[in-house]
């Protein structure tokens, strides 16, 4: 994420960029209806509920 025009937001921008890269494929899959807990557990080692809890915690 380019933060040259807002240097004071660099830390936030870096964190937001990382979250977007990590979470976009997960959210896109959920939107397509791929809400299969067994598949998510196989891919990530966590259930969908655990992943959402982790995501919500990163917003704090």
Secondary structure, DSSP 8 states (H G I E B T S, - for coil): ---TT-GGGHHHHHHHHHHHHHHHHHHHHHHTT---HHHHHHHHSS-HHHHHHHHHHHT-
